Amino acid sequence: MDVTINRDENKFLLARNGMKYFWLFYILFILGLLSKILSRQLHLASDVVLEYQMIFFAPFILYFLYYLTIGRKKYLILEEDHENIFNS
């Protein structure tokens, strides 16, 4: 990001997360962990447990792989902060 600042001027940048649906995939990850714990308690077959884990873990892993590869420029959003309390 190019920023041009004059000699007696202050500008503030706002940095924010570009990962919009992180909370949803975090919940999927937690559900994947819970499925492993519940499968031990219910004595389910290992192939059924693997299917449930793939349902929960695959989207979680693919989401982060997207931001590590194709969406790497969308991971962090930098913009000028016009509402900063120190901005006069």
C-alpha positions, 0 to 999 in steps of 0.5 A: 500500500502506498501512503503519501504524507506531507511534512506537517500531516498525520495519517493513521492506518487501520489494519483489520482481518480479511477472514470473514467467516473465521468463527464458522470454521472455528466452530467446525473445528471444535465439532470435529474434535467433539466428534472424536471424543463422542465416538470413543464414548459411544464406541462407534466404528472407526470408518464412521468416525473418519467420515464425520471428521472429514465433514468437519475438518476438510472445510476448516483446512481448505479455508485456511489453505485458501488464505495461504495461497490464492487469497493471500492478498485478502488476508489483511486489509489496510485502509486509511482510518478517518475515524481515529480519535487522535486524528485532528 
